[in-house]
Amino acid sequence: MFFASDNSGPVPQAVLDTLAEANQGYTFGYGADALMDEVRQSIRDLFEAPDAAVYLVATGTAANALALATLVEPFDTVFCTPMAHIEEDECNAPEFYMGGAKLTLIQGPDRMTPEGLTASIESQGNRGVHGPRRGAVSITQVTEMGNVYSLDELQTLCDIAKSYDLPVHLDGARFANAAVSLGCTPAEMSWRLGVDVAVFGGTKNGLMGVEAVVFFDPAKAWEFELRRKRGGHLFSKHRYLSAQMAAYLRNDLWKDLAQRANSKAAHLYDGIRKRNDIHVINDVTANMIFFQAPRGVHQTLQAGGAKYHVSGGDLTEGPADGLLTGRLVCDWSLPDTEIDRFVSLLTTA
């Protein structure tokens, strides 16, 4: 019962098969392989963006940090929520790659609000040479609390950014889960709303390790290439990145994997909400569940073999009725029998 992360699951056989095929013979490196040509065209078609510049890197941190570094100058600031991945989980990599540009945190919940974004933008750029210049807006979709922005919410945020002439970066580590949840196309969740650069994540949705960075305005393409190389993220044996993404895009595997993950989370949610003393604190529309339960319940679940992260206090010490928060993440491969086993444990916890 492994619910710790969608990074923890296996790679689909179709991806491994494509990697094996790519491993035959010789080809050009550094992204000049034929598979990358296929990937580039497939992503342009998928996003309905024929002029988009498409690049691959191995990690989400590299994708976000290099994309933002391409959008802003060292004396700028990037607007994001306190729970954004670029703030919580990337060890200042964005600031490092941006050459010292700072993050300005928008107060409020995990989903950025129009009022919060406007207030934060207004709070910066007013001190002339003594303060940071307004740089870019970074939106995380799905959020780190497992919530999904609606298209209307994204549109409003992008409109605000554009009213200040700020570019928009979409952190899409779980891009596929969000698109499936909303029933929309990648184009409808990106450039049609005003997004300038999107990360089309693969690692959390079944791939071995690859993320696509999609610039809808190719004017920034060459700068991104230079930054990727300078930052040490241009693979010489690039075909192994290309092969993963090619398999992901063929026959809409990206969508199938996300649908599986989301449906497994819905199945799990149905079982959890039957308990009156458990409170689910996010909208379960993608593949993550955050729930508050008594310490004793968490102890029983984990003693029974459930693997997931708990926050809000020590799991082993404290009153049994003390509330702690658990995070459950479903990946595409999670067996339904494991979900049922988890729910069964809840009946005895």
C-alpha positions as CSV (number, residue, x, y, z in Angstrom):
1,M,0.0,0.0,0.0
2,F,2.3,2.7,-1.2
3,F,0.7,6.1,-1.3
4,A,3.8,8.2,-0.5
5,S,4.2,9.7,-3.9
6,D,3.5,9.3,-7.6
7,N,7.2,9.4,-8.1
8,S,7.4,6.0,-6.5
9,G,5.6,3.8,-9.0
10,P,7.0,1.7,-11.9
11,V,7.4,2.8,-15.6
12,P,4.8,1.6,-18.1
13,Q,6.0,-1.2,-20.4
14,A,5.4,0.9,-23.5
15,V,8.0,3.4,-22.3
16,L,10.5,0.7,-21.5
17,D,9.9,-0.8,-25.0
18,T,10.5,2.5,-26.7
19,L,13.7,3.0,-24.6
20,A,14.9,-0.5,-25.8
21,E,14.2,0.4,-29.4
22,A,16.0,3.7,-29.0
23,N,19.0,1.8,-27.6
24,Q,19.8,0.2,-30.9
25,G,22.6,1.6,-33.0
26,Y,23.9,5.1,-33.3
27,T,22.3,8.5,-33.5
28,F,23.1,12.2,-33.0
29,G,23.2,13.5,-29.5
30,Y,22.2,16.7,-27.7
31,G,18.6,16.6,-29.0
32,A,19.4,16.1,-32.6
33,D,18.0,12.6,-32.6
34,A,15.0,11.6,-34.8
35,L,12.9,10.8,-31.8
36,M,13.2,14.3,-30.6
37,D,11.9,15.5,-33.9
38,E,8.9,13.3,-33.3
39,V,8.4,14.6,-29.8
40,R,8.7,18.3,-30.9
41,Q,6.0,17.8,-33.6
42,S,3.8,15.7,-31.3
43,I,3.8,18.4,-28.6
44,R,3.1,21.1,-31.0
45,D,0.2,19.2,-32.3
46,L,-1.1,18.3,-28.9
47,F,-0.9,21.9,-27.7
48,E,-2.2,23.2,-31.1
49,A,0.9,25.5,-31.1
50,P,2.8,25.0,-34.4
51,D,5.5,27.6,-33.5
52,A,6.2,26.4,-30.0
53,A,9.8,25.7,-28.9
54,V,10.0,22.4,-27.1
55,Y,12.8,21.2,-24.9
56,L,13.4,18.2,-22.6
57,V,15.1,18.0,-19.2
58,A,15.3,15.2,-16.7
59,T,13.8,16.8,-13.6
60,G,10.9,19.1,-12.7
61,T,13.3,21.3,-10.7
62,A,15.4,21.9,-13.8
63,A,12.3,22.6,-15.9
64,N,10.9,25.2,-13.5
65,A,14.2,26.9,-12.6
66,L,15.5,27.1,-16.2
67,A,12.1,28.3,-17.6
68,L,11.8,31.0,-15.0
69,A,15.5,32.1,-15.5
70,T,14.6,32.6,-19.1
71,L,11.6,34.8,-18.3
72,V,13.2,37.1,-15.7
73,E,16.3,39.1,-14.9
74,P,18.4,38.8,-11.7
75,F,16.9,42.0,-10.4
76,D,13.3,40.8,-10.8
77,T,10.9,38.9,-8.6
78,V,8.6,36.0,-9.3
79,F,5.1,35.9,-7.8
80,C,4.0,32.5,-6.4
81,T,2.1,31.0,-3.5
82,P,3.9,29.9,-0.3
83,M,3.0,26.3,-1.2
84,A,4.4,26.5,-4.7
85,H,6.9,23.7,-5.5
86,I,9.4,26.4,-6.4
87,E,9.2,27.8,-2.9
88,E,8.8,24.6,-0.8
89,D,10.8,21.9,-2.5
90,E,13.5,23.1,-4.8
91,C,16.3,24.2,-2.4
92,N,16.4,27.7,-3.9
93,A,17.2,26.3,-7.4
94,P,15.0,29.0,-9.1
95,E,16.9,31.8,-7.3
96,F,20.2,30.1,-8.2
97,Y,19.4,29.7,-11.9
98,M,17.7,33.1,-12.0
99,G,21.0,34.7,-10.8
100,G,19.5,36.0,-7.6
101,A,16.0,37.0,-8.6
102,K,13.7,36.5,-5.6
103,L,10.3,34.9,-5.0
104,T,7.5,37.1,-3.7
105,L,5.0,34.9,-1.8
106,I,1.3,35.6,-2.3
107,Q,-0.5,35.2,1.0
108,G,-3.5,32.9,1.0
109,P,-4.4,29.2,0.4
110,D,-2.6,26.9,-2.0
111,R,-4.6,28.2,-5.0
112,M,-3.6,31.8,-5.8
113,T,-6.5,34.3,-5.6
114,P,-7.0,37.3,-7.9
115,E,-7.0,39.6,-4.9
116,G,-3.8,38.1,-3.5
117,L,-2.0,38.2,-6.8
118,T,-3.0,41.8,-7.4
119,A,-1.9,42.9,-3.9
120,S,1.4,41.2,-4.2
121,I,2.2,42.7,-7.6
122,E,1.2,46.1,-6.3
123,S,3.5,45.6,-3.3
124,Q,6.5,45.3,-5.6
125,G,8.1,47.4,-8.2
126,N,7.4,50.6,-6.3
127,R,10.9,51.4,-4.9
128,G,12.7,52.1,-8.1
129,V,16.3,51.0,-7.9
130,H,16.0,50.0,-4.3
131,G,13.6,47.1,-4.8
132,P,13.0,44.2,-7.2
133,R,11.3,44.7,-10.5
134,R,8.1,42.8,-11.2
135,G,9.1,39.7,-13.1
136,A,6.8,36.8,-13.7
137,V,3.8,34.9,-12.3
138,S,4.3,31.2,-11.5
139,I,1.2,29.0,-11.1
140,T,1.2,25.4,-10.0
141,Q,-1.3,23.1,-11.6
142,V,-2.1,20.7,-9.8
143,T,-1.3,22.5,-6.6
144,E,0.9,21.0,-3.8
145,M,-2.3,20.5,-1.8
146,G,-3.9,18.4,-4.6
147,N,-6.3,21.1,-5.8
148,V,-7.0,21.9,-9.4
149,Y,-7.5,25.5,-10.7
150,S,-10.6,25.8,-13.0
151,L,-10.0,27.3,-16.4
152,D,-11.9,30.4,-15.3
153,E,-9.6,30.8,-12.3
154,L,-6.5,30.4,-14.5
155,Q,-7.9,32.8,-17.0
156,T,-8.4,35.5,-14.3
157,L,-4.9,35.1,-13.0
158,C,-3.4,35.2,-16.4
159,D,-5.4,38.3,-17.2
160,I,-4.1,40.0,-14.1
161,A,-0.5,39.1,-15.0
162,K,-1.0,40.4,-18.5
163,S,-2.5,43.7,-17.2
164,Y,0.9,44.3,-15.6
165,D,2.7,43.0,-18.7
166,L,4.1,40.0,-16.8
167,P,4.8,36.6,-18.3
168,V,3.1,33.5,-16.9
169,H,4.9,30.2,-16.0
170,L,2.8,27.1,-15.5
171,D,4.4,24.5,-13.2
172,G,2.8,21.4,-14.7
173,A,4.5,18.5,-12.9
174,R,0.9,17.0,-12.7
175,F,-0.3,18.8,-15.9
176,A,-1.9,15.6,-17.2
177,N,-3.9,14.9,-14.0
178,A,-5.2,18.5,-14.1
179,A,-6.2,18.3,-17.8
180,V,-8.0,15.0,-17.3
181,S,-9.7,16.4,-14.3
182,L,-11.0,19.4,-16.1
183,G,-11.8,17.5,-19.3
184,C,-9.9,20.1,-21.3
185,T,-7.1,20.1,-24.0
186,P,-3.6,21.1,-23.2
187,A,-4.1,24.2,-25.3
188,E,-7.2,25.2,-23.3
189,M,-5.1,25.0,-20.1
190,S,-2.1,26.9,-21.3
191,W,-1.5,29.4,-24.1
192,R,-5.2,30.1,-24.8
193,L,-5.4,31.5,-21.3
194,G,-2.2,33.5,-21.6
195,V,0.4,31.1,-20.3
196,D,3.8,31.9,-21.8
197,V,5.8,28.8,-20.9
198,A,4.4,25.5,-19.6
199,V,6.0,22.4,-18.0
200,F,4.4,19.3,-19.4
201,G,5.4,16.9,-16.7
202,G,6.1,13.2,-17.2
203,T,8.0,11.9,-14.2
204,K,5.0,12.0,-11.8
205,N,2.8,10.4,-14.4
206,G,4.8,7.2,-15.0
207,L,8.0,8.2,-16.9
208,M,11.4,7.3,-15.7
209,G,12.5,10.9,-15.6
210,V,11.7,13.6,-18.2
211,E,9.8,16.9,-18.4
212,A,9.0,19.0,-21.4
213,V,9.4,22.7,-21.3
214,V,7.1,24.4,-23.9
215,F,7.7,28.0,-24.9
216,F,4.7,29.3,-26.8
217,D,6.6,32.3,-28.0
218,P,9.8,30.9,-29.6
219,A,11.6,34.3,-29.1
220,K,13.0,32.9,-25.8
221,A,14.1,29.6,-27.3
222,W,17.7,30.3,-27.9
223,E,18.2,31.8,-24.4
224,F,16.7,28.7,-22.9
225,E,19.0,26.5,-24.9
226,L,22.0,28.4,-23.6
227,R,20.8,28.3,-20.0
228,R,20.1,24.6,-20.2
229,K,23.6,23.9,-21.5
230,R,25.2,26.3,-19.0
231,G,23.2,24.8,-16.2
232,G,24.4,21.3,-16.9
233,H,21.0,20.0,-18.1
234,L,21.6,19.3,-21.8
235,F,21.9,15.5,-22.1
236,S,24.5,14.2,-24.6
237,K,22.6,10.9,-24.9
238,H,19.4,12.8,-25.3
239,R,17.6,10.0,-27.2
240,Y,16.8,8.4,-23.8
241,L,14.9,11.5,-22.8
242,S,13.2,11.6,-26.2
243,A,12.2,8.0,-26.1
244,Q,10.4,8.4,-22.9
245,M,8.5,11.4,-24.0
246,A,7.8,9.9,-27.5
247,A,6.2,6.8,-25.8
248,Y,4.2,9.1,-23.4
249,L,2.7,11.0,-26.4
250,R,1.9,8.1,-28.6
251,N,-1.7,6.9,-28.5
252,D,-2.4,9.5,-25.7
253,L,-0.6,7.4,-23.1
254,W,-0.1,10.6,-21.0
255,K,-3.9,10.9,-20.8
256,D,-4.5,7.2,-20.0
257,L,-2.0,7.2,-17.2
258,A,-3.5,10.3,-15.6
259,Q,-7.0,9.0,-15.9
260,R,-6.0,5.8,-14.1
261,A,-4.3,7.8,-11.3
262,N,-7.2,10.1,-10.9
263,S,-9.8,7.3,-10.8
264,K,-7.8,5.4,-8.2
265,A,-7.8,8.5,-6.0
266,A,-11.5,8.8,-6.5
267,H,-11.9,5.1,-5.5
268,L,-9.8,5.7,-2.4
269,Y,-11.7,8.9,-1.5
270,D,-15.0,7.0,-1.6
271,G,-13.7,4.7,1.1
272,I,-12.2,7.4,3.3
273,R,-15.2,9.6,3.5
274,K,-17.3,6.9,5.0
275,R,-15.6,7.6,8.4
276,N,-17.1,10.6,10.3
277,D,-13.9,11.3,12.2
278,I,-11.8,11.7,9.1
279,H,-11.9,15.1,7.3
280,V,-10.6,15.4,3.8
281,I,-9.2,18.9,3.4
282,N,-8.7,19.2,-0.4
283,D,-11.0,18.9,-3.5
284,V,-10.2,15.4,-4.7
285,T,-10.4,15.9,-8.4
286,A,-6.9,14.8,-9.3
287,N,-4.7,12.1,-7.8
288,M,-4.0,13.5,-4.3
289,I,-5.8,13.3,-1.0
290,F,-5.1,15.3,2.2
291,F,-7.0,14.2,5.2
292,Q,-7.0,14.9,8.9
293,A,-7.5,11.9,11.2
294,P,-6.7,11.0,14.8
295,R,-3.1,9.9,15.6
296,G,-4.4,6.5,16.5
297,V,-5.9,6.0,13.1
298,H,-2.7,6.9,11.4
299,Q,-0.8,4.5,13.6
300,T,-3.1,1.7,12.8
301,L,-2.9,2.4,9.0
302,Q,0.9,2.6,9.0
303,A,1.3,-0.5,11.2
304,G,-0.8,-2.3,8.7
305,G,1.5,-1.5,5.9
306,A,0.2,1.8,4.5
307,K,3.1,4.0,3.3
308,Y,2.3,7.7,3.2
309,H,3.5,11.0,4.7
310,V,2.1,12.5,7.9
311,S,2.5,16.1,9.1
312,G,1.3,18.3,11.9
313,G,3.0,16.4,14.8
314,D,4.9,13.4,15.9
315,L,3.3,10.1,14.7
316,T,4.5,8.0,17.6
317,E,4.1,10.4,20.5
318,G,1.0,12.3,21.7
319,P,-2.6,11.6,22.4
320,A,-4.3,9.0,20.3
321,D,-7.1,11.5,19.4
322,G,-4.8,14.2,18.3
323,L,-5.4,15.2,14.7
324,L,-2.6,14.8,12.2
325,T,-2.6,15.4,8.4
326,G,-1.9,12.6,6.0
327,R,-1.1,12.9,2.3
328,L,-2.1,10.1,0.0
329,V,-1.0,10.1,-3.7
330,C,-2.2,7.6,-6.3
331,D,-0.1,6.7,-9.3
332,W,-1.3,5.0,-12.5
333,S,-0.2,1.5,-11.4
334,L,-1.6,1.3,-7.9
335,P,-3.6,-2.0,-7.6
336,D,-7.3,-1.6,-6.6
337,T,-6.7,-4.4,-4.2
338,E,-4.3,-2.2,-2.2
339,I,-6.8,0.6,-2.1
340,D,-9.5,-1.8,-0.8
341,R,-7.0,-3.1,1.7
342,F,-6.3,0.5,3.0
343,V,-10.1,1.1,3.3
344,S,-10.5,-2.2,5.1
345,L,-7.9,-1.1,7.6
346,L,-9.9,2.0,8.3
347,T,-12.8,0.0,9.5
348,T,-10.6,-1.4,12.3
349,A,-8.6,1.7,13.1
